Amino acid sequence: MDTLHSIISGLLQGITEFLPISSSAHLILLPKVMGWPDQGLAYDIAAHFGSLLAVIIYFREDLRKILGGWISSFSGKPNPEAKLAWLLIIATIPICLAVLLFHPVTNVLRDPLIIAGATVLFGLVLWWADSYGKRQRNMDDLQVKDAIVIGLFQILAIIPGTSRSGIVIAAGLMSGLKRDVASRFAFLLAIPTILLASGYDLLTVTFSRSQVDWVALFTITSVSFISAYVAIHYFLKLVERTGMLPYVIYRLLLGGVLFAIFL
C-alpha cells in the first residue's frame, strides 16, 4: 500500500467513523473508485484502531468516571456512572450476537449497490428521527429498554452504508434524546463495539499469517486518530446548531453518485 492510499484510508476512517455517513462504506468504496487494490483486513483494523484511540482519549474523563462508578457499584453503591456503564454493556450485546451469527455472509453485503441503497435509506431514517424525535431527554433519563432498542438498531450497522454512529444516533433521537446526548451515547457505545470487532478481526489476521506493511499500518492509524479526534470535537460542538440535515443531504448525494456509477 502506497503512502497516498494509506493517508486517504486513515483520513476517511477517522472522519466518517463518528459522522453519521458510514465509514465502512467509504473504506470499501475507496479502492473501487480509485482503482486501487482492496486494502485488506489488517489495514481496516489499523484504521479502526486509530479512531478507537481517538474516542478513548477524547472521553477519557467520562470513561474514568464510568469505570470507577461501575466498579464501586459491585460494593452496593449505585450511581449514575454505573447505570450508564450497564446500559452501554446491554446495548453492545445485540451487535456481538449478530456478528457471530451473520459474519460469514457479511462479504455478500459489500456490493456497491447495497451500499448505495443503505446510504440513502438510512439517511432518510436519520432525517425522520431528527425531524420527529422529541429531543427532550438527557443521559440520566436513559433506561434499560432504551439501551435494548438502541442495541437492536445497531445490528443494522453490519450492512455497509448504514453508519454505526448514524443508526445509533437515529435510535437515540427516536427515543426522545437530545441531539448531543444521542451523539455522546453513540460515541461511548463505539468504544466496546469497535474494540470487540477489531479484536475479532485481529484474531482472523493473526491466524491467516498474512504479510503487512508496518509503515502503512502506522500511517493509517496515525491519520485516523488525528482526523477522528477532530471530527468528534467539532461534531459535538455543532450538532445542536446544524442538526442532521447536512449529513442526510450528503448521504443522498453520495447514494445518487454510487447508483450512477455502479447501476
C-alpha positions as CSV (number, residue, x, y, z in Angstrom):
1,M,0.0,0.0,0.0
2,D,1.5,3.3,-1.0
3,T,1.6,6.5,1.1
4,L,-1.3,8.3,-0.6
5,H,-3.6,5.2,-0.2
6,S,-2.6,5.0,3.5
7,I,-3.3,8.7,4.2
8,I,-6.6,8.7,2.4
9,S,-7.7,5.5,4.1
10,G,-6.9,6.8,7.5
11,L,-8.5,10.2,6.8
12,L,-11.7,8.6,5.6
13,Q,-11.9,6.3,8.6
14,G,-11.2,9.0,11.1
15,I,-13.7,11.5,9.7
16,T,-16.5,9.0,8.8
17,E,-16.4,6.7,11.8
18,F,-18.1,9.3,14.0
19,L,-20.0,11.3,11.5
20,P,-23.3,9.6,10.5
21,I,-22.2,8.9,6.9
22,S,-20.7,5.3,7.2
23,S,-17.0,4.7,7.5
24,S,-17.3,1.1,6.2
25,A,-19.0,2.3,3.0
26,H,-16.2,4.8,2.3
27,L,-13.4,2.3,3.0
28,I,-15.0,-0.4,0.8
29,L,-15.7,2.1,-2.0
30,L,-12.3,3.8,-1.9
31,P,-10.4,1.1,-3.8
32,K,-13.2,0.6,-6.2
33,V,-13.5,4.3,-7.2
34,M,-9.7,5.0,-7.2
35,G,-8.8,1.7,-9.0
36,W,-6.7,0.6,-6.0
37,P,-6.5,-3.0,-4.7
38,D,-8.6,-3.6,-1.6
39,Q,-6.5,-2.5,1.4
40,G,-7.3,-5.8,3.2
41,L,-8.4,-6.6,6.7
42,A,-5.2,-5.7,8.5
43,Y,-5.3,-2.1,7.3
44,D,-9.0,-1.8,8.1
45,I,-8.1,-2.9,11.7
46,A,-5.4,-0.2,11.8
47,A,-7.8,2.5,10.6
48,H,-10.4,1.4,13.2
49,F,-7.7,1.3,16.0
50,G,-6.8,4.9,15.3
51,S,-10.4,6.1,15.6
52,L,-10.9,3.9,18.7
53,L,-7.8,5.5,20.3
54,A,-9.2,8.9,19.5
55,V,-12.6,8.3,21.1
56,I,-11.0,6.8,24.2
57,I,-8.7,9.8,24.7
58,Y,-11.4,12.3,23.9
59,F,-13.8,10.8,26.5
60,R,-11.0,9.8,29.0
61,E,-12.6,11.7,31.9
62,D,-16.0,10.3,31.2
63,L,-14.6,6.8,30.9
64,R,-12.7,7.1,34.2
65,K,-15.9,8.1,36.0
66,I,-17.9,5.4,34.3
67,L,-15.4,2.7,35.0
68,G,-14.9,3.9,38.6
69,G,-18.7,4.0,39.2
70,W,-19.2,0.6,37.6
71,I,-16.6,-0.9,39.9
72,S,-17.9,0.8,43.0
73,S,-21.4,-0.5,42.2
74,F,-20.3,-4.0,43.0
75,S,-19.9,-2.9,46.6
76,G,-23.5,-1.8,46.8
77,K,-23.1,1.8,45.9
78,P,-25.4,2.6,43.0
79,N,-24.6,5.7,41.0
80,P,-25.4,7.3,37.6
81,E,-22.0,6.3,36.1
82,A,-22.6,2.7,37.0
83,K,-26.0,2.8,35.4
84,L,-24.5,4.3,32.2
85,A,-21.9,1.5,32.2
86,W,-24.5,-1.2,32.4
87,L,-26.6,0.5,29.7
88,L,-23.6,0.5,27.4
89,I,-22.9,-3.1,28.1
90,I,-26.6,-4.0,27.4
91,A,-26.6,-2.0,24.1
92,T,-23.4,-3.8,23.0
93,I,-24.8,-7.3,23.4
94,P,-27.1,-7.4,20.3
95,I,-24.3,-6.4,17.8
96,C,-22.0,-9.1,19.3
97,L,-24.5,-11.8,18.8
98,A,-25.4,-10.6,15.3
99,V,-21.7,-10.6,14.2
100,L,-21.3,-14.1,15.5
101,L,-24.4,-15.3,13.7
102,F,-24.0,-13.4,10.4
103,H,-20.3,-12.7,10.0
104,P,-19.9,-15.5,7.3
105,V,-22.3,-13.7,5.0
106,T,-21.2,-10.1,5.5
107,N,-19.0,-10.2,2.5
108,V,-22.1,-10.5,0.3
109,L,-23.2,-7.1,1.7
110,R,-20.1,-5.3,0.4
111,D,-21.7,-4.8,-3.0
112,P,-21.7,-1.1,-4.2
113,L,-25.4,-1.1,-4.9
114,I,-26.3,-2.5,-1.5
115,I,-24.0,0.3,0.0
116,A,-25.8,2.9,-2.2
117,G,-29.2,1.7,-1.1
118,A,-28.3,1.6,2.6
119,T,-26.7,5.0,2.3
120,V,-29.9,6.5,1.0
121,L,-32.4,4.5,3.1
122,F,-30.8,5.0,6.5
123,G,-30.0,8.7,5.6
124,L,-33.8,9.1,5.3
125,V,-34.3,7.2,8.6
126,L,-31.8,9.7,10.3
127,W,-33.7,12.6,8.8
128,W,-37.0,11.3,10.1
129,A,-35.7,10.6,13.6
130,D,-34.1,14.1,13.7
131,S,-37.3,15.8,12.5
132,Y,-39.8,14.0,14.6
133,G,-37.9,13.0,17.7
134,K,-38.9,14.9,20.8
135,R,-35.3,15.7,21.7
136,Q,-36.1,16.4,25.4
137,R,-34.4,13.6,27.3
138,N,-30.9,13.7,28.9
139,M,-28.4,10.9,29.6
140,D,-29.8,10.3,33.1
141,D,-33.2,9.6,31.6
142,L,-31.9,6.5,29.7
143,Q,-33.5,3.2,30.8
144,V,-32.7,-0.4,30.1
145,K,-35.4,-0.6,27.4
146,D,-33.8,2.4,25.6
147,A,-30.4,0.5,25.6
148,I,-32.1,-2.6,24.2
149,V,-33.7,-0.6,21.4
150,I,-30.5,1.2,20.6
151,G,-28.6,-2.0,20.7
152,L,-31.0,-3.7,18.3
153,F,-30.8,-0.8,15.9
154,Q,-27.0,-1.0,16.0
155,I,-27.3,-4.5,14.4
156,L,-28.2,-2.8,11.2
157,A,-24.6,-1.4,11.1
158,I,-23.4,-4.7,9.8
159,I,-24.8,-3.5,6.4
160,P,-22.1,-1.3,4.8
161,G,-23.6,2.2,4.2
162,T,-25.8,2.2,7.3
163,S,-23.3,4.0,9.5
164,R,-23.0,2.7,13.1
165,S,-23.0,6.1,14.6
166,G,-25.8,7.3,12.3
167,I,-28.2,4.4,13.2
168,V,-27.4,4.7,16.9
169,I,-28.0,8.5,16.9
170,A,-31.2,7.9,15.0
171,A,-32.4,5.3,17.6
172,G,-31.5,7.7,20.4
173,L,-33.4,10.5,18.7
174,M,-36.4,8.2,18.3
175,S,-36.2,7.5,22.0
176,G,-36.5,11.2,22.7
177,L,-32.9,12.0,23.4
178,K,-31.4,15.4,22.7
179,R,-29.1,15.5,19.7
180,D,-25.9,16.0,21.7
181,V,-26.9,13.3,24.2
182,A,-27.8,10.8,21.4
183,S,-24.4,11.6,19.8
184,R,-22.5,11.2,23.0
185,F,-24.1,7.9,23.8
186,A,-23.3,6.7,20.2
187,F,-19.6,7.7,20.6
188,L,-19.3,6.0,24.0
189,L,-21.0,2.9,22.6
190,A,-18.4,2.9,19.8
191,I,-15.7,2.0,22.3
192,P,-16.8,-1.5,23.2
193,T,-18.2,-2.1,19.7
194,I,-15.1,-1.2,17.8
195,L,-12.9,-2.9,20.5
196,L,-14.7,-6.2,20.1
197,A,-15.0,-6.0,16.3
198,S,-11.3,-5.2,16.0
199,G,-10.3,-8.0,18.4
200,Y,-12.3,-10.5,16.3
201,D,-10.7,-9.3,13.1
202,L,-7.3,-9.2,14.7
203,L,-7.6,-12.9,15.5
204,T,-8.5,-13.6,11.9
205,V,-5.5,-11.7,10.6
206,T,-3.2,-13.4,13.2
207,F,-4.2,-16.9,12.1
208,S,-4.0,-16.0,8.4
209,R,-0.3,-15.1,8.8
210,S,-0.6,-12.5,6.0
211,Q,2.3,-10.1,5.5
212,V,1.7,-6.5,6.3
213,D,3.4,-3.2,5.6
214,W,4.1,-1.7,9.0
215,V,4.8,1.8,7.7
216,A,1.4,1.8,6.0
217,L,-0.2,0.5,9.2
218,F,1.4,3.2,11.3
219,T,0.4,5.9,8.8
220,I,-3.2,4.8,8.6
221,T,-3.5,4.6,12.4
222,S,-2.0,8.0,13.0
223,V,-4.1,9.8,10.4
224,S,-7.2,8.0,11.5
225,F,-6.5,9.1,15.1
226,I,-6.0,12.7,14.4
227,S,-8.9,13.1,12.0
228,A,-11.3,11.2,14.3
229,Y,-10.4,13.3,17.3
230,V,-11.1,16.5,15.3
231,A,-14.3,15.1,13.9
232,I,-15.6,14.1,17.4
233,H,-14.8,17.5,18.8
234,Y,-16.5,19.6,16.1
235,F,-19.4,17.3,15.6
236,L,-20.4,17.6,19.3
237,K,-19.8,21.4,19.3
238,L,-22.0,21.9,16.2
239,V,-24.6,19.1,16.3
240,E,-27.3,21.1,18.2
241,R,-26.9,24.0,15.8
242,T,-26.7,22.1,12.5
243,G,-28.9,19.1,13.2
244,M,-28.6,16.0,11.0
245,L,-29.7,17.6,7.7
246,P,-26.2,18.3,6.3
247,Y,-25.3,14.6,6.8
248,V,-28.6,13.5,5.3
249,I,-28.0,15.6,2.2
250,Y,-24.5,14.2,1.9
251,R,-25.8,10.7,2.1
252,L,-28.5,11.3,-0.5
253,L,-25.9,12.8,-2.9
254,L,-23.4,10.0,-2.2
255,G,-26.0,7.4,-2.8
256,G,-27.1,9.0,-6.1
257,V,-23.5,9.1,-7.3
258,L,-23.0,5.5,-6.4
259,F,-26.1,4.4,-8.2
260,A,-25.0,6.4,-11.3
261,I,-21.6,4.7,-11.2
262,F,-22.5,1.1,-10.4
263,L,-26.0,0.7,-11.7
